[in-house]
Structure formats: C-alpha cells, structure tokens
C-alpha cells in the first residue's frame, strides 16, 4: 500500500465495462522481459497499486513506499483476486513482472491494458505552479460550450458523462488515469481536460498519455520536497511538452520560466500574455477585476473580443487566456470557447465566496505558496475599504523552506493573520504553526494570532472581521479532509466558515 492514507468512505473504484483481458506473457514482452512458461494462460483485466482496491483479474503493482513496500500487502492483493504482480522483487504466490523501477512502467502498462484511450480522445493538459485547476476547468467549460462530450480530471473532481467523484490527487495515479480515459472513450466522449502536476510528471503518472495540447501557466518555488531544487522542478514541468507526449505547447510568456520553455520547446508553439506582450500570439488588454468578476479584451489571430469572466481576480485573466489559446489551437471556435469561459460560475475552493449575510466579504481559496499570495492578496486589498484578514497554515511533509515565507508574505500584505493547522500529516503541528507564525511576526506589519484548532481559528477570524473587511481562508481550498498522524477526518473550509458566519449572525 503506497501513497496517502485512505479517505474514510472514499469513492469506489470504477472500471470501464469493456475490458479485454491481456495475457501476462504479452505484458512481459512489452517490458522486454524473458518469457516464462504458462504465463500466456494468465489474463490481466486491470492494474492497481493499492492492495485495498484490487479487483479480480488485476495486476497488483507492489511499489517501494515512503513507509512500507507494497510487497507487504501481497497476500491481501492475492486474496482479493490479483492474478499477477509488478514489482522490483518476486512476490510469493503471484507470478511477478520484476523490473528495477516498477513505477516507471505503470503508465505504459496501464495505457496498453486499456488500448491507449488517449489516442482516441483529444486530451488537453495543464501544468504550472499556480492556476492549473482553474485553467483545466475553463478548458472543460469551453469544450462543453462548443458542444463536445467531455471529461474532466482536475485536482477537484474526476468527471465522465455518466458519473463524477471527488479527486484524491491533483493528477491520478497512472492506473486510475487510464481507467478514467478508457471510461470516457466508452461513454462516447471526444475530449478531456487533465490537470498535470509536477508529481504526476516526475512519478510517471501521465506516461502513456497523448496530449492534443498542453498549457504552461507559470512556475514559482514549490514542491522542492520532491524535486530538490527549482531546476529539477522546471525540468519535470517541461517534460510534458516533449514532442512524443504533446502535439501543441501553449505557454505563458509573462513568466520567466515560460519564456525559457518557449525558447527550447520542439513542439508547435502558441504563446499568450495577460500583460499584452507584443510578440505573444494571444494577449489581454484593458483588464478589469472587481468583486463581481473579471473582464478583458481578448486579442489574437483575427480576434478582438471582450471576455467577461465570473471568476474573481486578475490572475484569472492568465488562466482564461491559456484556456482560450489551447482551445483555439485544438480547433474550437473562439466564440464558443469564450462563451464557455464566461458561463463558468466558479471553481470550488478558488476564491469561493461564502455569504451568510455578514457585513464583510468572506472567501475560501487554495492559495498555498508565496507566488500565489503575491498575486491574490493585493487584488483582495482593492476590494476592501477596511482590513484584509487572512487565515493560513502550512501542510506537513512539504517543502519546509516555504513555511516562514508564507507567514511573512501574508503579514506584509494583510492586516490580520490567523495561523492555524492545515494537514500536518506525520509532523508536529506545533512546529509547523510556529514556523509560519515566526515569519508573520518577523514582518512586523500585521496583527498575528495563533489558534491550533482550525474550526476555532475560523471563528476567531470571523469575530475579528469588521464591516467592509475582506476575510480569506487560504491553503486548502476544496480539500475536504485534514490529515494528522496517519488519520484523516472530514473538514470542509467552506462549510465550517459558513457555520462560523451563521453563528456570528445569530449572535447579533
């Protein structure tokens, strides 16, 4: 068993109905492994790396994990119906495909088992530090407005024409990704919008997926716990745009790393600039952002059109431009794509308004790194005639170097900072809080409060907010669970903030 702790009551695994069994000997040949007598009689119907989700006929991938090796759970996988295994060592009781790095071949195997579904779909990918989720949802909205039957695989939701479920990761593990793409093909979809994280690239989750177009939003310092340094982080993102993986690269040239990517990419290139850079293929002008939405003048090849988005924040212009450029490059008419952008009412956990009749603006956002704070908080400042109140924390087992800067940047740009717990995972939550609070206090600009309990922290922030203020709860966005000490418990920032606001109203 690898990855994050199971979410209690998590979504049931859905496998496409039409699955052709593939002989284990065929998979061995695909991996260039020596033949083993009798394995042509073993038919594989699916692939999973989670022993708790094995279905009869599965190939169980037993991977090295952060705490345990998947081989430890082989007996449970076999009892659940696994017919074979993939690992870096033989597993007793199961014929095993042994390779040095089993994770590196998961995508290839999963795509082969499902007969390469991305080859029959137009798949749009989105990567970058910030803006991935919103851009993915905007692409999906544009495709639907153009009459396409679509699928969505974002950090918020996995959706096919027949079902949807909450996402467990920004980018699904390779077996789940290929299962969803195969389900889309089976259900008559023609397109999919996929959010592609650096973890998804570095950990081979999107291997075996062909992208019609891929968008690069931006790159800031983040996820260095996985990548080690910014150069490796950039290399992971840039790998999405390799010619063998991606047919069209759509790149934000307002970002320095985007300009570097545009200069080195070897696939056909489309560029966009919300700042209106003269050389960009798609540009924005006359940008307006307020508490009701964002609008801009869209300038592109033969296009000059006003676009009015209901999403909040000038940073959504970057995301809308990237989505529109990708859709146009993929053959969608600009008018239909723009109509979809305009019709999208919101993205869960992205400047999501929470209104219980309070005399101030209350929002929940996923903002979780300094670059996002530097874009978001100045915009929120323009919406208030009073103070800006920010609730934030730091997630455990992530890049420790960004904890103090998160607190410092929040305190520099806001008036009141409430530091609380996010998901500490296996770390000491008190140390996480203190790192963020120390950064905030060091800025010497804002009032700084520390409240460990997130529910009480939200109520404290609500009590501190005055008429005309703006309150934003940052860090978690749509995430519905807090994880500490290997245990997960439900906690929805939107629901809990609404409850705190209703308590305030009841007390008036």
Secondary structure, DSSP 8 states (H G I E B T S, - for coil): --SS---TT-------S----EEHHHHHHHTT----TTGGG-EE-EEES-GGG--TTEEEEE-B-SS-BGGGGHHHHHHTT--EEEESS-BTTBEEEE-S-THHHHHHHHHHHTT-GGGGSEEEEEESSSSHHHHHHHHHHHHHHTT--EEEE-SSEEE-SS-EEE-SSSS--HHHHHHHHHHHHHTT--EEEEE--HHHHHTTTTTT--BSEEEE----S--HHHHSSHHHHHHHHHGGG-TTTBSEEEEETTSHHHHHHHHH--SEEEEEETT--TT-SEEEEEEEEETTEEEEEEEETTEEEEEEESS-STHHHHHHHHHHHHHHHTT--HHHHHHHHHH----TTSSEE--SS-SSEEEE----SHHHHHHHHHHHHHT-SS-EEEEE---TTS-GGGHHHHHHHHHHH-SEEEE-----BTS-HHHHHHHHHHHHHHH-SSEEEE-SSHHHHHHHHHHH--TT-EEEE-S-TT--EEEETTEEEE--HHHHHHHHHHHHHHH-
